[in-house]
Amino acid sequence: MFEGQPKGLWTLALANTGERFGYYTMLAVFALFLGENFGFAAGTASEIYTWFLTAVYFLPLIGGMAADRWGYSKMVVIGILIMFFGYLLLSVPLGSGTVAIAAMAAALLLVSLGTGLFKGNLQVMVGDLYNAPEFANKRDSGFSLFYMAINVGALFAPTAAISIMDWAQTSLGYSKADSYHFAFAVACVSVIVSILIYFLGRSTYKQVLTVKKEQGAGSKEQEKVEEMSPAETRERIVCLCLVFAVVIFFWMAFHQNGLTLTWFADEFTARSATGITGMEFNVMNLIWCILIVYGVCGLLSGGSSKSKVINALLIVCPAAILYYNYLQTAGEVVTVDAPIFQQFNPCFVVALTPVSIALFGWLGKKGKEPKAPVKIGLGMLVAACAYLLMTVCSFGLPATDHPNHVYDFNPNLLVSTYLILTFAELLLSPIGISFVTKVAPPKYKGMMMGGWFVATALGNKLVSIPGHMWDMPLYIVHLLHHQEAQ
């Protein structure tokens, strides 16, 4: 799985991991921050949250067009610097008045713009690593590994956000509302780490740093080879646009994790757990489970006697640690905070990526591996199953007046939902990104990668529809009562 990949993959993946850690640390608590600090109602918070996500995923189109003209690496560096100033502004506690709202809006704009310049262009650089013939057949697995690596950052983000907020409240005496700014400050540090990784590992991906304007006459032959006829260019762009149109609705469903699923965790899910369920909310226990999965995959893939021993240890040692932890904490009551549920999706991505690569590798050897559009379609169907589960389990629940806690569902309902959504994500997201880098006309790689993110942006804007519906039943009840009183 890890063999035969270009060295630059790991440098670019780690640079993106640092950036994603900061982004998801901020996003894990952002919807709750809007209510706690500013007192915004669910509908208002939905609009702010979804407009921010829309900007984050729409601006890569602009960033990609800029990179097609001035160079991908240059846009990546500018983007991460802009992101830093956005997170820095967001981390300053300014209260809840007009100045604070204006500062938050400016910070969100900077983070969105910086992400637009950074995210898509870094992934185009990853795709260019696989233009060399010796890596051509590794493109899909490479993007799956890239996707897995950046989710390591997202895995630790909720725990980091909750831990630093708790430290700010208990050790420094900050109020709950002000403690959110400490979580945002973590993002500032993470983007500094990201840019350091990017520059220190520059030698591993230097082959993709060439900028068109700097190539000079020596590159004319290469540009001629990459030139496509207008008809083929148009055909490829139309094909990609059709895929973009489909995935809009996947992202509408998937990104409920930071909004309505977080509210469901806050209002309808038990705030404590014991036994094995309680162990799920310790991120280190999840790491041990991931290592067991990797060990099993390693044993099944064969290899030398030495590798088999190492893989066996990856199973036995973490299993022993988990059993010891269970004995130590069997009767312990674990607090379950709403943002912590967002650790499960990246955890499942990291754990299931080797399973996905192994499965499709096995199917590929038999000539039965589904094409990228088929995988994307299957991902849509699997995501529908996740929300079918939530729909069935939600029947009969009382109306809610956010942020009151009104019910105590077993936390495993949401954990199961995130597991199913992760199956869908692995079928759609890394495969889709790989598909874009493979099919996009060379002259429009940045713009087409931006198009993928525009589809994500439109889906993110549609996230607000369930957000507005969240309080709708209670609003109708109040309206009926008001009419009866008259």
Salt bridges, closest charged atoms under 4 A:
GLU19 OE2 - ARG20 NH2 2.71
GLU47 OE1 - LYS461 NZ 3.31
GLU47 OE2 - HIS468 NE2 2.55
ASP128 OD1 - LYS445 NZ 2.86
GLU227 OE2 - LYS443 NZ 3.84
GLU232 OE2 - ARG236 NH2 3.33
ASP266 OD1 - ARG271 NH2 3.28
GLU267 OE2 - HIS402 ND1 2.40
GLU369 OE2 - LYS375 NZ 2.71
ASP408 OD1 - HIS405 NE2 2.73
